[in-house]
């Protein structure tokens, strides 16, 4: 059981719902980390922008960046 609840879309404000929709459109899901951060909309919005800047710019492909993150976190 998580210590911080994940905010379900049905309980989200319109601002958070729009960010959920954006994440879903880009990834096909809303990661649990995003759903936890949604409790703080001002942080969630900047976090999502930061992730977009890191993953979608530069010379390394997005897929390789995500793969390296999985490796670093022990995801098999």
N, CA, C and O of each residue as an XYZ file, in Angstrom:
304
protein
N       0.835     -1.170      0.000
C       0.000      0.000      0.000
C       0.888      1.243      0.000
O       1.858      1.334      0.752
N       0.536      2.186     -0.850
C       1.334      3.406     -0.903
C       0.984      4.310      0.280
O      -0.128      4.263      0.806
N       1.927      5.111      0.677
C       1.701      6.031      1.796
C       1.024      7.311      1.336
O       0.300      7.944      2.104
N       1.252      7.687      0.110
C       0.599      8.857     -0.462
C      -0.355      8.346     -1.530
O       0.045      7.604     -2.426
N      -1.585      8.736     -1.433
C      -2.587      8.215     -2.368
C      -2.358      8.757     -3.777
O      -1.793      9.833     -3.970
N      -2.805      7.989     -4.732
C      -2.773      8.400     -6.127
C      -4.118      9.040     -6.449
O      -5.171      8.469     -6.166
N      -4.076     10.205     -7.032
C      -5.296     10.939     -7.337
C      -5.947     10.348     -8.579
O      -5.371     10.368     -9.666
N      -7.145      9.824     -8.405
C      -7.896      9.263     -9.525
C      -8.431     10.396    -10.395
O      -8.756     11.472     -9.894
N      -8.519     10.148    -11.688
C      -8.969     11.186    -12.609
C     -10.375     11.673    -12.259
O     -10.687     12.846    -12.465
N     -11.213     10.803    -11.743
C     -12.583     11.197    -11.404
C     -12.627     12.219    -10.260
O     -13.643     12.889    -10.073
N     -11.546     12.342     -9.502
C     -11.471     13.311     -8.408
C     -10.595     14.513     -8.756
O     -10.361     15.377     -7.910
N     -10.117     14.568     -9.981
C      -9.188     15.625    -10.389
C      -9.919     16.903    -10.766
O     -11.048     16.874    -11.257
N      -9.253     18.021    -10.525
C      -9.772     19.316    -10.973
C      -9.648     19.378    -12.496
O      -8.923     18.578    -13.086
N     -10.339     20.309    -13.134
C     -10.192     20.435    -14.595
C      -8.738     20.649    -15.033
O      -8.323     20.141    -16.074
N      -7.964     21.403    -14.239
C      -6.553     21.634    -14.573
C      -5.778     20.317    -14.551
O      -5.010     20.038    -15.471
N      -5.968     19.515    -13.522
C      -5.266     18.230    -13.410
C      -5.778     17.261    -14.471
O      -4.994     16.509    -15.050
N      -7.079     17.271    -14.728
C      -7.639     16.384    -15.753
C      -6.999     16.666    -17.113
O      -6.728     15.741    -17.878
N      -6.760     17.935    -17.410
C      -6.101     18.290    -18.676
C      -4.677     17.744    -18.722
O      -4.228     17.280    -19.770
N      -3.956     17.795    -17.589
C      -2.597     17.251    -17.540
C      -2.625     15.724    -17.652
O      -1.751     15.136    -18.290
N      -3.618     15.081    -17.039
C      -3.780     13.630    -17.181
C      -4.004     13.281    -18.652
O      -3.392     12.351    -19.178
N      -4.890     14.038    -19.311
C      -5.186     13.775    -20.723
C      -3.938     13.930    -21.583
O      -3.715     13.150    -22.509
N      -3.123     14.941    -21.275
C      -1.880     15.154    -22.024
C      -0.927     13.979    -21.824
O      -0.338     13.482    -22.784
N      -0.777     13.539    -20.583
C       0.106     12.402    -20.295
C      -0.412     11.144    -20.988
O       0.369     10.379    -21.554
N      -1.719     10.929    -20.944
C      -2.301      9.739    -21.570
C      -2.100      9.776    -23.087
O      -1.800      8.751    -23.699
N      -2.262     10.936    -23.683
C      -2.073     11.066    -25.130
C      -0.633     10.771    -25.533
O      -0.389     10.189    -26.590
N       0.320     11.169    -24.695
C       1.738     10.968    -25.019
C       2.207      9.551    -24.717
O       3.030      9.011    -25.456
N       1.698      8.929    -23.637
C       2.249      7.668    -23.149
C       1.304      6.482    -23.245
O       1.742      5.332    -23.212
N       0.005      6.757    -23.364
C      -0.972      5.671    -23.358
C      -1.406      5.276    -21.950
O      -2.214      4.365    -21.776
N      -0.862      5.970    -20.942
C      -1.254      5.759    -19.545
C      -0.841      6.989    -18.744
O      -0.139      7.867    -19.245
N      -1.287      7.034    -17.503
C      -0.855      8.089    -16.587
C      -0.041      7.389    -15.501
O      -0.607      6.669    -14.679
N       1.270      7.589    -15.484
C       2.112      6.905    -14.497
C       1.674      7.216    -13.063
O       1.200      8.313    -12.766
N       1.842      6.239    -12.196
C       1.478      6.423    -10.788
C       2.199      7.614    -10.172
O       1.629      8.329     -9.349
N       3.442      7.829    -10.564
C       4.197      8.971    -10.045
C       3.463     10.277    -10.369
O       3.410     11.181     -9.535
N       2.905     10.376    -11.565
C       2.153     11.572    -11.946
C       0.890     11.682    -11.105
O       0.517     12.776    -10.681
N       0.233     10.555    -10.862
C      -1.014     10.566    -10.092
C      -0.773     10.961     -8.638
O      -1.651     11.550     -8.007
N       0.390     10.650     -8.104
C       0.741     11.092     -6.749
C       1.036     12.588     -6.761
O       0.563     13.322     -5.894
N       1.810     13.038     -7.732
C       2.176     14.454     -7.802
C       0.973     15.344     -8.092
O       1.044     16.553     -7.867
N      -0.113     14.789     -8.577
C      -1.303     15.571     -8.905
C      -1.939     16.212     -7.673
O      -2.773     17.109     -7.801
N      -1.552     15.761     -6.490
C      -2.039     16.406     -5.270
C      -1.516     17.842     -5.165
O      -2.103     18.674     -4.473
N      -0.422     18.120     -5.849
C       0.170     19.472     -5.869
C       0.220     19.950     -7.320
O       1.245     19.798     -7.985
N      -0.880     20.527     -7.818
C      -0.969     20.886     -9.241
C       0.179     21.747     -9.742
O       0.640     21.565    -10.869
N       0.653     22.693     -8.913
C       1.729     23.586     -9.363
C       3.030     22.820     -9.577
O       3.812     23.171    -10.461
N       3.271     21.795     -8.794
C       4.473     20.974     -8.952
C       4.275     19.977    -10.093
O       5.188     19.741    -10.883
N       3.088     19.398    -10.172
C       2.793     18.419    -11.223
C       2.978     19.034    -12.605
O       3.567     18.410    -13.488
N       2.481     20.248    -12.799
C       2.595     20.893    -14.110
C       4.053     21.131    -14.489
O       4.443     20.890    -15.632
N       4.864     21.604    -13.537
C       6.267     21.853    -13.861
C       7.043     20.547    -14.020
O       7.974     20.469    -14.822
N       6.661     19.527    -13.261
C       7.321     18.229    -13.398
C       7.052     17.634    -14.781
O       7.951     17.097    -15.429
N       5.810     17.741    -15.212
C       5.466     17.213    -16.534
C       6.218     17.973    -17.634
O       6.665     17.370    -18.610
N       6.356     19.275    -17.477
C       7.115     20.060    -18.452
C       8.587     19.662    -18.442
O       9.214     19.568    -19.497
N       9.140     19.428    -17.257
C      10.542     19.007    -17.142
C      10.756     17.648    -17.816
O      11.707     17.477    -18.578
N       9.890     16.699    -17.544
C      10.012     15.384    -18.169
C       9.958     15.506    -19.680
O      10.719     14.844    -20.387
N       9.058     16.353    -20.183
C       8.964     16.554    -21.625
C      10.250     17.115    -22.204
O      10.700     16.682    -23.266
N      10.841     18.071    -21.513
C      12.089     18.677    -21.993
C      13.227     17.666    -21.979
O      14.033     17.633    -22.909
N      13.302     16.855    -20.955
C      14.381     15.865    -20.851
C      14.198     14.750    -21.880
O      15.145     14.374    -22.571
N      12.993     14.231    -21.979
C      12.772     13.060    -22.825
C      12.629     13.383    -24.307
O      12.956     12.547    -25.149
N      12.148     14.574    -24.644
C      11.816     14.853    -26.038
C      12.780     15.780    -26.757
O      12.505     16.199    -27.881
N      13.909     16.109    -26.129
C      14.908     16.948    -26.801
C      16.266     16.254    -26.740
O      16.446     15.285    -26.003
N      17.199     16.750    -27.509
C      18.549     16.192    -27.499
C      18.758     15.169    -28.602
O      17.878     14.943    -29.432
N      19.931     14.557    -28.600
C      20.306     13.640    -29.676
C      20.005     12.183    -29.359
O      19.974     11.354    -30.268
N      19.785     11.852    -28.099
C      19.465     10.477    -27.707
C      17.956     10.286    -27.845
O      17.179     11.152    -27.444
N      17.549      9.161    -28.407
C      16.121      8.924    -28.626
C      15.365      8.789    -27.306
O      15.929      8.401    -26.283
N      14.088      9.116    -27.356
C      13.234      9.003    -26.167
C      13.202      7.569    -25.662
O      13.261      7.341    -24.454
N      13.109      6.609    -26.558
C      13.056      5.199    -26.145
C      14.327      4.784    -25.408
O      14.258      4.057    -24.417
N      15.472      5.234    -25.878
C      16.725      4.903    -25.210
C      16.811      5.577    -23.838
O      17.300      4.977    -22.881
N      16.344      6.804    -23.742
C      16.323      7.486    -22.447
C      15.438      6.731    -21.459
O      15.825      6.532    -20.307
N      14.247      6.310    -21.904
C      13.346      5.568    -21.021
C      13.952      4.224    -20.629
O      13.821      3.795    -19.483
N      14.608      3.564    -21.565
C      15.259      2.294    -21.274
C      16.361      2.474    -20.230
O      16.505      1.648    -19.328
N      17.134      3.546    -20.351
C      18.203      3.776    -19.372
C      17.622      4.077    -17.989
O      18.197      3.674    -16.977
N      16.496      4.774    -17.937
C      15.834      5.019    -16.647
C      15.364      3.712    -16.018
O      15.514      3.507    -14.813
N      14.800      2.834    -16.831
C      14.359      1.527    -16.323
C      15.547      0.743    -15.775
O      15.461      0.140    -14.706
N      16.645      0.756    -16.507
C      17.848      0.042    -16.070
C      18.353      0.601    -14.747
O      18.699     -0.157    -13.841
N      18.396      1.922    -14.634
C      18.886      2.561    -13.409
C      18.021      2.214    -12.208
O      18.517      2.152    -11.083
N      16.736      1.989    -12.436
C      15.811      1.713    -11.343
C      15.540      0.218    -11.152
O      14.668     -0.169    -10.374
N      16.284     -0.600    -11.858
C      16.192     -2.040    -11.668
C      14.967     -2.695    -12.277
O      14.623     -3.814    -11.897
N      14.296     -2.031    -13.211
C      13.138     -2.619    -13.873
C      13.631     -3.614    -14.903
O      14.501     -3.298    -15.715
N      13.094     -4.779    -14.873
C      13.523     -5.822    -15.817
C      12.463     -6.055    -16.859
O      12.638     -6.896    -17.741
